Amino acid sequence: MAINPNWPVIAEDWGPYWNCSGGNSPLDRYVEVTPRTRGRTSIQRGRQYELDQVRSGEYQVTLANTDGALDPLNTSGPWYGHIMAYQPYRKRAQWPPTQNLLTQVQATGGDLGGYNTGTLDQSGVGPDVFSSTDSSGGQIVTDATAWQGARVMQFAVPSGSTASTRICHTPQYGALPGQSYTMQIRVRNITSSTSLQVKPHIGWYSASGGSPTSFAYGTTVTLTGSSTAAWTQLTVTATAPSTAAGMNVGVSVAATAASTCSVQADGWQLEKGSTATAWTAPGVWYPLYAGFAERWPSRWAFNGTYGSVEPVAVDAISLLSQIQLSDPLTQEINSHNPRFLYKLDDPQGSNSFADASGNFPAAFIGVSKAGAGSLTSGNQITSATSGGAYTGSTGTVVTVNNPDPGTLFIDPASFISLTGAGIRGPANPSGEWTRMLAFRYTGPTPTSKTVFWSSFDKVAGSGSSIYWQINSSGFFQVLMSGPTAGSLTNFQPTNNNYVDGNWHLAILSYSHSTARLTLSVDGTNVTYTSVNPAIEASGLVSDSVGGWIDPTTGNGSAFQYKGDLSFVAEFPSALSTTDCTNLYNAWKSACSGESSDARYGRILRYAGYLGVYSIQAGLTTSMGPMATGGQDALSALQAVVDTENGEHFIDRTGAVIFRSRSARYNALTPTYVFGERADLGEWPYEDCQLDYDSTHLSNQVTVTQAGTSQVFYDQDATSITNYFPRTLSRTINASSALECQDAAGYLLSRYRSPAVRVSAIRLHPSANPALWPVCLSLELGMRVRVMRRPPAAPAIQLDCIVEQIQVGMDDRGDATWTLQCSPVDLTPYAGFAAWHTTLASTITSGVTSITVNAAADTTNPLAVQVAAGQQLVLGQNTANQETVTVLSVGATSPGWTSATITLTAATTKAHTAGDLINEPLTAGINDPTTWDAVTRFDSCAFAY
């Protein structure tokens, strides 16, 4: 393969095997289409301004299609039936360029590539090396006798491993149909007194299968085991078939392993051509773009003799923008793939109730043997006391008002017949299942019991049954029995009174394999272990919501129910206590109180995103209620970003990135400096356009708190005088009013004056190859510095954040990067608060030294945070609170987890591990984490 030392090796790959895969950009199994590229390719990622919503990154390319291989209507095409919208498309560049097409970690056994020693990561961010013989996936280990460097990859081969089982392999590089490839690798067996026959392989994937459909093998070699075994080079050459949709290279077992051994690999190389050249450590493979081919427009030029396709690729932002979300409770339920979900939010007058999962037909109103009771739909969510309702859904509910609730009387009754919809108890009563129901009982305390969900077999009362009830003490219970007499078991999770006219959520989770049953009521989880399987129902013939309905007597009814019902669901698995808690939080408060990073991750999960993501811990620690009903996933994510005042985007690998507002605050040093002075380490540019931009000039700021609609204001009179009134409005979903006011203050401070922006700076790596590693490393959100030195004028220095990246490359050897950047914050910020931590271990009175846990700052020594002579409060807010004086502070090193503080006098009281320790607080403040409500940006100045 000819190498141009001034141009990177480019790999353009398309994945006909894949679909959109939940937004995941796979690491492997691609077709290389690089030789088909024509003209100029274009990448555009990011946004124009930092307050704008991020846009989907786009990639545009023209691919030659003279053979019709990329025509989805070509029935004889090599990938016919597998050319679809939203298949993955990626572009990568290797710099410096080499003939070795593998990644650095693969080629060097882990010496390069940035991976630690230990078990190989098998996830979407791992080295994409696998093993079919080693159940752990293999390891990177340190070895003083490595073929090169100091590390190797090591794989276990168990006794009995059969021929052609792959010891180590990677499918990462894309296959180019018709291209010859040669692979070489060094291997050895380090297990003494063993021998193993191995052979190198190159395998080919088709677009329809997940495993290689054919293999080419090299010469079989016997590896004699020894702790000092020499390295053996294996080589194989093969040509990719016309239908190849991926390739797999590595080492396989050649004959059944007679004994267990460990095989090491190093010096791995894949190259184009039919001859193995000298091994070379490859350059870094930089991702340029990863997305999905949204459209495949084609055209034919030169009187129909020259065909091409011009696919337009979009990244996961585009996919997320198409996902319509429901209310948070429905989304949480759907994330567990319910067997059925009757939300019971059907309109007034409905006689049937739809299954929101779409798996079952509508359930109708059933009537008891004694006649109809009362069951109505379309009723509002109400409660007896404030806070007694739920906010996870704003839909309506069903109200049951059958006579004589909670008594033994046989009366007329109406109920919801799941039986008529084809549901008769859990799908697999003797397997794993979970059922859920929200209820509000409004009747009197039962004299017997009130039943609101029941399932029976053909001998109801003495056979199999499952029913949910409130007993005469007002306790919630679930009773289960199998067909064996005497198996009826009562599960009562709490002694709370549920005859209160308020809403409650009950969840029952059962697992036969673990003999565990969990009852979760209002977020309180009680798990029963060693559950007797005799309680497992069988032969159930009825399933009724809203009453105790006996199918053996023509729907005889008793133990009547009065109250509201909603969200009747079943899941085909035993949900964990965490799952139950998540369901309750989504139901009760629409997930209020969670941090911005937790909310962001939750929305990704609700949207069905399956790709790689990196979510930084947010500084907004308490979000308001989710309001995702009718909202698309991208808008919901953007609302979280607005609240956090952070940023999100899809990076060059196709991963979702969420960064908190601290990411920009703390990016104090530019990654690259662009300017004319190479002698100062600056990188040259060809064009720089600066703009003194008033687009985001704002001096009247309003921030609306989403959960309450309360509006917070801030304005700057001087700016209004200078620039006329300029407004900025933002809605954020922080539960803290103080944070909303601070958001207004920050936005005013940041945008009350215009700032110089970089509207465009152009880098030209093809004209200056030294720029290649810089350009290939650029990412959105990166801090850079632009230097401009006008003649006879002082130098201009502008520190800024990369907001948009445009990359253009063509088939004539020209490549440019154009960046658009926003200025960094014009003023540095800091938060001043009381130093605080907790006591590491319990102490008695009379001690003169204490051990404390790590504080917020574990980078700087504790001695520079707490000084001799300083006072501390031990046991803040406890009965034994006392103030002590520091004599000295023990030594600590970065990352410290505990430290010793010596006191000037002995303590006078005992203190418990975990007690608060902090600086003395101002009057009226008892929480060391509280910030002063009157603190405003720019009210004080400081330098660092």
N, C-alpha and C positions, 0 to 999 in steps of 0.2 A: 504494500500500500504506500503510494507516494505521499510524503509528508511535506507540507509547506510550513516552514518554521515561523512564518509571520501570520499564520491564520489558524485558528483552532480547528480541531476535528469536530465537525458538526454532525449531530444525529437527530434527524427528524423522524419521529415514530408515531404510528397510528395503531390502535388496538382493535382489530375486527373481532377478536374473541370476546371483548368486554361489552357491557352496556354502561349506563351512567353510574352503576354501582353505588348508588346513594351518595354521589358526589365525591367518591374516592378516586384519586389518581393513582392507579396501580404502579408498582415498581417494575413490572416485568410483563412478558408475553406480548411483544409488539412486532409489527412489521416495519422495517425501516423504509422510508420513502424519500430519503435525502437525494438520491440521484434524479428524482422526478421533479424537484423544485425548479421553478423557472422565474426569472425576473427578481423582483424585490419582495421580501417578506417583511411583515410589520407586526410589532407587539406594542400594545398600549395598555398600561395598567395604572390604577390609582384614581386621583381626583384633582380638580383644579385648585380648590382652596381647602384649608383644614376644617372648615365648618360644613363643607359639602358632604352629601351622602356618597359613599364609595360606589364606584361603577364597576360593572363586570369587566375583567380584563379580557381583551380580544386579541386574537392572532389571525392574520390574513396571509394566505399563501396560495400560489398557483402551482398545481402539480400536473405534469405531463400525463396524458391518458390516451396516447395513440393506440395502445393495445386494448383499450376498453376495460382494463382490469378494475378500474375504480368506478365503473358504471353500474349502479345498483340494478339496472334492468338487463344486464348482460348475463344470460343464463349459463354461458360457458366460462364466465369469469372465475378466477381462482378463489374469490371470496364472495361469490354470489349467495345471496340470502343473509349475508353478515355485514352488509354496508348499511348502517343505520345512523340516525341522528343521535347525538350525545354519546358517541363512543370516545374514549380518551385519546387525546393527541398531546404529544409533548415535544419539546425541543431542548436539546442539551448541547453543551460545548466543552470539549476537553482542552485544557491549557495547563502547561505547555503541551503541544500536540505530540503524540507518540503512536506507534503502530499497535500498542497494547490497548485493546478496547475495554478491558475490565476496569473496575473501580480500584482505587488505591488499596482499600482494605482487602479486597479479594486477591489482588495480585501479590501483595506483600505479606499475606498471612496475618494482617492486623498491625504491622509496624506503622503504616500510614493510614490515613482515613479518619482518624479521630475517635475510634472505638476503644473502649477499655477492655482489659482482659476479663475473661469469664464467659458465661454461656452466651452464644450468639443470639442477638435479638431477632425474633421471628416476626415482629410487627412491621407495620408500614414505614417505620423509620429505621429499620435494621439494615444490615449489609446485604440482604437478599441472597444469602448463602444458606442452603438447606441440606439435610441428610435424611435418607430413608432408612439408615441403619441405626443411627443414634437418636434415641427418643428425646434427648434434650435439645437436639438440633445442632450439637457441636459446640466447640469452645475456641476462644483465642487464648493461648497459653504462652508464657515466657519460656524460651528454650535457648540455652547457651550455644547449642549446635544447630541452630536454624540454618537453612540453606542460604539465606541472606537476612540481615537484620538480627533482631533478638526475639521475634515472635513467630509463631506458626499457628495454623488452624489444626485442631485435633478432633477426631471423630471415633466413636466406639463402633466396633463391628461385632455384634453378638454371634456366638456359635450358632450355626444353622442358617445364617444369612445366605439367601440363595443367589444364584447367578443373575446378573443384570440389576440387582438392587443397588441403587445409587448411594455411594458412601458420602460424597459431597458434590454439590452441583449448584449452579446459578442459572436462572432464566432471564437475567436482567437485560442483556443486550438484544436489540431488535434484529430480526432476521431479514435479510435482503434476498428475495427470491433470485436464484441463478448465481449467487455469489459463493465462491469457495472460501471456506474458513479453515484455519489451522489453530488447534489448541495445544498448548504444552503445559505441563504441571509437574512439580517434583513431589514425590511421595515417599514415605517409609513406614515400616511397621515397627513400633517401639516396644512391643510386648514380647519378652524373651520366651523362647521355646515354642513359638508359634510360627506359622507361615500362612500366607494369604495370597491368592491369585487375584489380580486386579487388572482392569483395562480402562483406558480413557474413552470417553464417549462424547458425541455431539448428537443431540436429539432435536426433532422438529415437531412443533405444535401445529395443529390445524385450527381453523377458526371455530370449529364446533366442539372441541374437546378440551378438558382441563389438564390432561396428561399428554406427554409426547406420543405421537402416533408412529414414529419410526426413529431408529437410532443407527448411527454409524460408529463402529468401534475400532480402536487401534489395537496394537499388539498386546497380547496378554503377558503380564509380567508376574513372577512370583516374588513376594516380599517376605524375606526371612526376618523374623522378629528378633530385635536386640535393642537394648537401651542405647547402644551406640551405633545403630544401623545407619548405613550410608544412604544418601538420597538417590532415588531412581527417577529419571525423567521419562514421562509418558507423553506421547504425541499422537494426534489423530487429525485427519483432514477430511472434510466433507463439503458437499455443495448443497445449498438450500434449495429444496424443491419449489416449483412455481406456486404451490398452494400454502407455503409456509406462513404461519401466523405467529411465529415466535421460535426461539431456540433455547436449548438447554445444554450446558457444557459442564463436564466434571469427570469424576472417576467412579466406576462401578465395580461390584464384585464380579469376578470372572468364573469362579467355581464355588460351590457351597463351602462356607467357612467351617473348618473343622473345630475351631476353638475361638473363644472370644479374644479380641485384640484391639489395639488402638492404632489408628492410622493418622499420620500427620501430613499436612499439605503446605507447600510454600512455592514461591516462584511460579505463579500461575499467569498464563498469557493467552489471550484470544486475539487473533489478527486476521485480516483479510488476505487471502492468497493461499496457495497450495504448498508453501514452504515455510517451515518454522525458522524465524530469525532469532537473533540473540535476545534473551529476555531483557525487558526494559521496565523500570517502574513507571507506571502511567502517570500522566498529568491529572489534575483534579477535574472531575466531571462537574461542571457548573450547570444547574438547571436554569434555563432561560424562560420557559413557559410550560405550564401544565393545565390543560383544560379539556374541553369536550367539543368535538366537531358538530356544530349545531345544524349546519346546512351544507349540502353538496351540490352547489350550482355548477353546471357543466356548459361548455361551449365548444364549437367546432369551427376552426378557421381554415383558410386556404381551400375554399370550396369544399369544406367538409372533410378534409384529409388530415387535419391536425387537431386532435382532441385534447382538452384539458379540463380539469376541475378546479374550482376555487373555493375550497372549504373555508368557512368562517368558524373559528373556535371561540368559545366563551368559557369562563371559569365557573367555579361552583357558586359564585354570587348570582349568576343568572338562574341556576337551578333553584337556589333558595328563594329567589323572588317569585317563583311560580308556585310555591307551597302555600296553600291557604290554611291557616290555623283555626281551630275551634277554641272554645274557652279552655282554661288551663286544666280543669278537671277532666273534660272529655279527652284532651290531649294526653294527660297522664294515663288515663285508662287505655287509650288506643296504643300507647307505647308498650303495653303488655299483651297486645294481640288478643283482645277478648273473644271468647266464644260467642257471646251475645252481649248487647248493651241496650237495654230499654231505659232511656233517659226519662221517660214519662213526662216530657215537656210538650206533648202534642196539644194542639189548640183546643179551645173550649168546644164542648159538644162532641168531641171525638169518642167513638165507640171502639177504636182500636189504637194500638200503640206500636210505633215503628221500632225495629231493631236497628240502631245506628251503626252497627257493625256490618249490616247487610247480609249476615249469614242465615238469618231465619226470617220467616214472614212475620207480619204484624200479629201481635197478641190481642185477642178480643176480650171484652168484658164478659166474664162468666157469671152465671146466676145459680144460686144454691137451690136445693130441692124444695126448700120452703118458700122460694120466690126471690125477687130482686130486693136488694138493699139500696144503698146509695154510693155511687162511685162517679166522681166528676173529674174532668181534666181542665187544664188551662188556668189553674189557680196560682196566685202569687205566693212567693216564698215569704212566710211570716214566722214570728216566734213570740213566745210569751214574754221574754225579757230581752233587753238590749244585748246584742252579741250572741243571741241564741240561734241565729240563722247561719247560713253559709254563703260565701261570696265567690266560690270557684266557678259557678255557673249562674247566669242571670235568667235562665229559662223558667218555665212554669212547672207546676207539680200536680200530682194526682191527690185528690182528697177522698178518703173513705169515711163514710158516716153510717155504718151498719148499726142496727139497734142492739141495746143491751151489751155494750162492749165490756170485755173482761169477765163475762159470766158463763155459766154452763148452759144457758138457755139455747135451744135450737131455734134460730130465728132466720128470717130472710136475710140474704147477704149477697152483695156483689163483690166480685174480685177480678183480678187480672189472670186470665188462663194462659199460662205458658204452655200448658199441655196442648192446647189447640194450635200452637205454633210449632209443635213437634219437639218440645223440650220436656223431658221427664227425668228430672234430677240431674246431677252432674254427669258430664259425658263419660267419665271414667271414675266411678265412686271408689274403686279399689286401686286407684293410681294416684295421680296428683291433680289437684284442682283448688280453685279459690272462688268463693262467692262474696258478693258485696251488695249492700243495700243501705240507702239513707232513709231514715224514718223520723217522724215527729208524732208522738202519741199525745192525743188531746182528750182522751176519755178519762174517767175516774180511775182511781187505783183499783186494779182488777180484784174481784172477790175470789177468782180462781186464777185465770191467766188470760192474756190476750196474745193471739198468734197472728203474725203478719207475713209469714212465708212458710209453706208446708209442702212436703213431697211424701207420698205414701206408695206402698205396693198394693197388691190385691187383697191383703189381709190387714188393712189399716188398723192401727191400734195395737196389734200384736206382732206385726212383721217389721219389714224395713221401713224406716222413716227418717226424715230430717225436717225439723221445724224450729223456727226462730220465735221467741216469745219474750214477754215481760210478765214476771210472776206476781203473786199477790203482795210481795214486798217491794215491788217496783224495780226489781233487778232484771237486767237483760241476760238471757240464757239461750243457748243452742242445744237441742237434744238430738242425738243421733242413735240409731239402732240398726243392726243388721237383721237378717232373717231368723237368727237364733233367739229363742225366748230368753229374756233376762239380760239382753245386751244393751238395752236402752241406757245411755250415759248422758248426764247433764253437765254441760260446760258453762260455767259462770265466771267471767273474767274479773268482774269487780263487784263491789257492794254499793255502787252508786245508784241513785234513784233516777230512773228514766221517765217517770211520770211527771214531767215538768213542762210540757208544752213547747220544748225546744228541740232543735234538730240534732240528730246523732248519726254517725257513720259507723256501721258494723262491717267487719271483714272477717271471713272464716277461710283459713288456708290449711289444706291437709295434704300430707305426703305419706303414702303407704311405705315407700322404700326406707324412709328415715323414722317412721312411726312417730311423726310429730304433727301436732295440730296447734295452730296459732289463732287466737281470737284477738282481734284488734278493734277496740271501741274508742272512738274519739282520740286516736293517736296513742292510746295505752295498749301495749302489746303484751299478751300473756301466752306463753308457749307451754304446751303440755307434751311431755316426752314419754316414750315407751307406751304409746297409745295402743290399746288392744284392737287388732284388726277386726274383731268380731263386730265392731260398731259400723263397719262398712256396709252401706245399704246396697241391695241388689234387687233387680226386678221392679224398680219404681215405675209407676204408671201415671202419676200425676205430678203437677208442679203448679202451685197456686200462690200468687202474691196478693196479700191483703186479707188473708183469712185462713182458718183451719178447715180445709175442705176434704171430706172423706169420699174418695171415688167409688168405694164399695157400696155406698148407700145412695148413689145417684146425686153426688155432691151435697151430702149433708153437711151442715155447718154448725160450728160452735166456737166458743172462746173468741167472740167477735172483736174486730179491730175498729178503732176510730182514730183518724189522724191523717197525716200526709205521708206520701211516699215518693221517692225519686231514685234514679240511678241504680237500677237492678242490673247486675252484671255477673258474668262468670268468666274465669280465665282458665286456660288449659294447663296451668302449672301451679305449683305451690309457691305463692309469692313470699318473699322474705319479709322480715320485720321492717327492714329499710324501705322496701317497696310499699308496705302498708302505711308507713309513716309518710312517705311521699304522696300517696293517694289522699291521706287525711289532710295534709297541708294544702294540697291543691284544692281539695273540696272546701275546707273551712275558710281559708284566708286567701285563696288564689296565690299561694306561695309567698305571701308577704313576709318580710324580715330577712330574706336571704340576700347574700352579697351580689354585687353586679357580675362577678365571674361565675357564680353558681347559676344566676339567672341566664347568662349567655349560654352556658353549657346545657341548661335545661331546654332552651329553645332549639338549640342544635339537635338535641335528642328528639324533641317533639317533631321536628321537621324531617326526621329520618336520615339525617346526615351520618354517613358511615366512614367518612374520610379521616385523615390525620388532622389534628388541631393542636394549637398551643394557646392556652388561656391563662393569662397573667392574673394574679390575685388583684382584685379591684380595691380601690380606696372607699368606694361606696359600700358600706357593710350592711345596710338595711334598705332593701328595695321596697317599694309599695306593692300593691296587688297587681298581678298580671292582668292585662286586658287584651288578650290576643284574639278574642273571638272576631272572625271576619278579617283579620289582619294577615298579610303575607309574612313569611318567616324573615325575609330580609328587613322589612320595616320593623318587625319586632326586635330583631337584633340591633338595628340602628337606634331604636329607642333606648336600649341598654347602653349603647356607646355614648349617646347624648347625655344620659344620666351620669355616667362615669366620667364624661368629658375625655374619653380615651380615643382609641382608633381601632379599626378592624379592616382586614383586607385578606385577599388570597395571595400567598407568597409564590415564589418562583417554582416551588415543588408542587403547588396545588393545595397546600394545607391552609386551613382557616387560622388566622392569627387575630387574637384579641389582646390589646394592650391597655393597661390602666393609664390614668392621667399622670402617674408618677414616671412613666417611661420617658416622656419628654422632659419633665422637670429634671430628671436625674441624668439625662444625656448631656453631660457638661463638656465633653471633649469631642471634637469632630472626628469621624472615622477617616475621612479624606479631606485634604485641602487642595482646591483647584486654583491654580494661578500660574504666573509666568516664571517663578523662581524655582526651577528644578533643584538648584543648589540648597534650597530650604526644604526640600521634600515635597514641593507642590507638584500637582499633576496638571499638564497643559490642557487647555480647552481652545476651541476654535471660535466660538461665538458665545457671548453672554449678554442677555437682555434683562436689564433691571427696570423695575416699575415701582414708582412711588404710588402705591395702589390704595385708593380710598374705598374699594368695593366693600370691605368689611370694617369700615369706620362706623362705630356705634357709640352713642353717648347717652341713650335712654334705653335701659335694659329691663325687660320683664321676664321673669321666670315663673312658670306655672307648675305647681305641684300636681302631678297627674292624678293621684289618689283622692285629693280633696278639692281640686280646682282652685285652691288658694293661689293668689298672685303675689309675687315678691318683686320689689322695684329697686333700682339703683340708677343714678344719673350723675353726670359731671357738668356743672355749670360752665366751666371754662371751655370745655370742648364744644358745648352747645353754642357758646358765643363765637367760637372760632370757625365752626364748620356747619352751623345750623343744626337743628335737631335731626339725629339719625337713630333710628330704632333698631333694636334686635330683640326678638322674642324666641324663647325656647321653652319647651315642656320637658320636665325631667320627672322621674318616678322614684325619687328618694323619699323615704318615709320621714326623714328628719327635716323639720322646717328650717333649722339652722343651716343645714347643708344647702337647701334651696336658696337661702339668702346669700350664703357664701358663693354659690354659683353665679348669682347676679353680680356680686362684687368682683369676682374674678373676670367675668366677661367684660365688665365695664373697664377694669384696669387694663385688660389685654387689648381692647379694640377702641378705646376712646381717642386714640391718635393714629393717624395713618402710619404705615411701616413700609419700608422698601422690601420688595419681593423679587425673586428670580423668576421671571416669566418664561425664560428658556436659557439653558446652558448646554452647549453642544460639545460632546466628546467624540473623538474620531480614532478609535483604536486601530483600524486598518491602516491609517497613515502613521500611527505611532504605536507599534506593537507592545511597548512597555505598558500601555494603558489596558491591555486585555484583562489581566487579573482584577484590575480596579472596576472596570465596567461590568465584568461578569459577576462581581460580588455586590453590586449596588442593589439595595432593597428599599421598599417603601418604609417611611418612618425613620430612616437613617439620618443622623446629624452630619452635615458636611459644612465646610467653610469655603466661601468664594472670595478670592482676592482679585481686586481690580486696581491697576496702577496707571491712572491717567498721566499723560505727560505734564510735567510742571505742576503737579497737584499731589496732595497727600494720598497714600494708598487707601483704598476702600476695602474694608473687611466686613463681610456679611456672613454670619452664622445662620444656617437655615436647616429645615427639615425637608427631605425628599417627599413630595406629595404625588408626583406622577413620573412615570418612566416610559419613554417611547424608544423602541429599538428597531432600527431598519438595517437589513442585511440583503445583499443581492448576489447574483451568480457571477458578477464580474469582480468580486473581491472588495466590495466597499461595505463598511459597517459603521453606523453612528448610534450614539446614545444621546437622547435629548431629555433633560430633566427639568421639571418645574418644581419650585421649592417655595415654602412659606418661611417667614422669619421665625426664629426661636422666640420664646417669651422675652419681652424687653426688660423685664425685671426678675431677678432671682427671688424665690420664695422659700420660706421655711416655716415650720410650725413649732412653737415653743410650748412645752407642756411639762408637768411635773415628772421627774424621774420616778419610775415605779417598776416593781417586780413582785415576786412572791417568795415566801420562806420555803427553803428546800426541805427542811426536816423539823419535826416538832422539838421545841426547847422548853425547859423548865425555867422558873425564875432563878436569878442569881448567876446567869452565864454572862461572859464578857466577849463572846464571839458568836457570830451567826453565819449560817451558810445560806446564800440566796440563789435562786434560779436565774437563768439568763434573762436580761432585760431586752428591750427592743433592739438595742445596738450591741451586737456581739463582735463587731469588727474592731472597734476601738477598745483599749483596755478599760476595765471597770474603774481603775484608779483615776482616769481623766474624766470620768462621769460623776464619781462620788469622791469628794476630797476630805482630807482630815479636817476635823472641826465642824463638818456639816451635820446638821440634824436630820434624822429620819424618824418616820412614824412607823412603829411596829403594830401590826394587827389593825390597820385602818378599818373603821366601822364595826369593830368587835367590842365586846365588853371589856377586854383586856388591853385596849389601845393604850400605847404609851410612846413617849418621845425619847429618843436616845441620841447620843452624839458619837460620831465616827472618830476613832483613834487612828486607824490605818486600814488600807484595803489590800488584800492579797493579790499576787500577780495573776494575770490572765493572758491568754493568747487568742488570736482571731478564731472565732467559732466557739468560744467558751460557752459551757452549759451551766456552770455553777461557779461560785466564788465565795471567799471568806472575808467577812468584814469584822474587824476588831473594834470594840466599843470602849469609850473612856470610863464607863462605869457599868456595873452589873445590872442586868434587867431586873425589874421588880415584879414582873408577871410572867406567866406561862403563855406560850403561843403555839399554835398548831400549824403543821406543814400546810402550805397553800395560802396562809394569811397574807394579805396585802402588806407590802413595804413600800413606802414612797416618801418623797419630800413633803414637808408640811404644806398643806393646802390653804388657800385664802379662805376667809370667812364665808360661810354659806356653800362651800364646795366640799363634797365628800367623795367624789369620784375622780381619781387621779388621771383618768383618760379624757375627762371633759375639757373642751376648749371654750374659751371665753366668748360668750355670745355677742359681745360688742366689738370683737376684733374685726378689722376691715383690712382688705388689701391696701397697701401703700400708706397705712397709718403710721408705719415706722420704717426706718431705713437701716440696712445693715450691709456689711461687706464680708466677703470670704475669699 
